[in-house]
């Protein structure tokens, strides 16, 4: 059954696909996550089991999925997981995770075409059409069987936490190795610093951004101007002090960085 799908156009509603998924994972005693990676024509590139969990819950890490999608040059993915209870109805966490992954995939140009829940005899399709929900920070993303009520977590919170971790690792690298002129990436450092400050709703002035880059002030200001000219950054005047300017990420850049860090940059 699996061989019949390789190289074929995959449609989530296909009876052959549903039959294969039920047969291969519907009766398993614990939850597993399978991802079908598709090309631009929706032909199957790879069918891989990504993660497994307990009878009632499966922890899911977006970076694992999207890193593999980029490695395979996949244009789309189809998620599948099973409910050992025999009830294919999606839990709140199933719906939330689907929407979150759809938002990350959209920014990375990897379409989430559907998310199918299977049991031995039944299935349920979650067409990914909702906007990512907003909520407060919570535990790692989970797929749950039995309608378990999980704390909602928005993409921005996940991305901010990963960005902070990235910044800490870069600072540690500088402390360990020194030689900023050899290992430094001032433009990237600026973008990370801006992303974190915007996530914390803190304004960033041109001068403070220059300090974050590790460059001399004159070199930092020239770099800021180049990033503004490239439309990666936007400069705005401080209404309370006409001598000071604030720097922000361009909206599209902020959107892409959110997806980048939410996918688990290390």
Residue pairs with C-beta under 8 A, 6 or more apart in sequence:
1 16
1 19
1 20
1 23
1 24
2 20
2 24
2 47
4 16
4 20
5 16
5 17
5 20
5 44
5 47
6 44
6 47
7 43
7 44
8 43
8 44
9 41
9 42
9 43
10 17
10 36
10 38
10 42
10 43
10 44
10 78
11 17
11 42
12 78
12 113
12 114
12 116
12 125
13 125
18 116
18 118
18 123
21 34
21 80
21 116
21 118
21 123
22 118
22 119
22 120
22 121
22 123
24 34
25 32
25 34
25 80
25 82
25 118
26 82
26 118
26 119
26 120
26 121
26 123
27 120
28 82
28 84
29 55
29 84
30 52
30 53
30 54
30 55
30 84
31 52
31 53
31 54
31 55
31 56
31 57
31 58
31 81
31 82
31 83
31 84
31 143
31 145
32 49
32 51
32 52
32 53
32 58
32 81
32 82
33 49
33 50
33 51
33 52
33 58
33 60
33 79
33 80
33 81
33 143
34 47
34 48
34 49
34 50
34 79
34 80
34 81
35 47
35 48
35 50
35 65
35 68
35 69
35 77
35 78
35 79
35 80
36 44
36 46
36 47
36 77
36 78
36 80
37 44
37 45
37 46
37 47
37 48
37 68
37 69
37 72
37 74
37 76
37 77
38 44
38 45
38 74
38 75
38 76
38 77
38 78
38 113
39 45
39 73
39 74
39 75
39 76
40 75
40 76
42 76
42 113
45 72
45 73
45 74
46 72
46 74
48 68
50 64
50 65
50 68
51 58
51 59
51 60
51 61
51 64
52 58
53 59
53 142
53 143
55 84
55 145
56 84
56 85
56 144
56 145
56 146
56 148
57 142
57 143
57 144
57 145
57 148
58 81
58 142
58 143
58 144
59 140
59 141
59 142
60 97
60 140
60 141
60 142
60 143
61 140
61 141
61 264
62 100
62 101
62 104
62 141
62 158
62 262
62 263
62 264
63 263
63 264
63 265
63 266
64 264
65 77
65 79
65 101
66 104
66 105
66 108
66 110
66 263
66 264
67 263
67 264
69 77
69 105
69 108
69 110
70 108
70 110
74 110
75 109
75 110
75 111
76 110
76 111
76 112
76 113
77 105
77 110
77 111
77 112
77 113
78 112
78 113
78 114
78 115
78 116
79 98
79 101
79 112
79 114
79 115
79 116
80 115
80 116
80 117
80 118
81 94
81 115
81 117
81 118
81 143
82 117
82 118
82 119
83 117
83 118
83 119
83 145
83 146
84 119
84 145
85 119
85 145
85 146
86 119
86 120
86 121
86 122
87 119
87 145
87 146
88 117
88 118
88 119
88 122
88 123
88 124
89 117
89 124
89 147
90 98
90 117
90 124
90 126
91 143
91 144
91 145
91 146
91 147
91 148
91 150
92 144
92 147
92 148
92 149
92 150
93 141
93 142
93 143
93 144
93 148
93 149
93 150
94 115
94 117
94 126
94 143
94 144
95 126
95 130
96 133
96 141
96 150
96 152
96 153
97 141
97 142
97 143
98 112
98 115
98 126
98 128
98 130
99 128
99 130
99 131
99 132
99 133
100 132
100 133
100 141
100 153
100 154
100 155
100 158
100 262
101 112
101 115
101 128
102 112
102 128
102 129
102 130
102 132
103 131
103 132
103 155
103 259
104 155
104 259
104 262
104 263
105 111
105 112
106 259
107 255
107 256
107 258
107 259
107 260
108 259
108 260
108 263
112 128
113 128
114 125
114 126
114 127
114 128
115 125
115 126
115 128
116 123
116 124
116 125
116 126
117 123
117 124
117 125
117 126
132 154
132 155
133 152
133 154
134 152
134 154
135 151
135 152
135 153
135 154
135 157
136 151
136 152
136 153
136 157
137 153
137 157
137 161
138 150
138 151
138 152
138 153
139 150
139 151
139 153
141 153
141 158
142 148
142 150
144 150
155 258
155 259
155 262
156 199
156 258
156 262
158 261
158 262
159 195
159 199
159 257
159 258
159 259
159 260
159 261
159 262
160 195
160 196
160 199
160 200
160 261
162 261
162 262
162 264
162 265
163 192
163 195
163 196
163 199
163 257
163 261
163 265
164 196
166 192
166 261
166 265
166 266
167 192
167 193
167 196
169 266
170 189
170 192
173 183
174 180
174 183
174 184
174 214
177 183
180 214
184 214
186 213
186 214
186 215
186 220
186 223
187 213
187 223
187 227
189 212
189 213
189 214
190 209
190 212
190 213
190 223
190 224
190 227
190 233
191 232
191 249
191 253
191 257
193 204
193 209
193 212
194 204
194 209
194 233
194 247
194 248
194 249
195 249
195 254
195 257
195 258
195 261
197 203
197 204
198 204
198 248
198 249
198 254
203 246
204 246
204 247
204 248
205 238
205 244
205 245
205 246
205 247
206 221
206 224
206 235
206 244
206 245
206 246
206 247
207 217
207 244
209 220
209 224
209 247
210 217
210 220
210 221
210 224
211 217
211 220
213 220
213 223
215 223
224 233
224 235
224 247
227 233
228 234
228 235
228 247
231 250
232 249
232 250
232 253
233 247
233 248
233 249
233 250
233 253
234 247
234 248
234 249
234 250
235 245
235 246
235 247
236 245
236 246
236 247
236 248
237 244
237 245
237 246
238 244
238 245
238 246
249 257
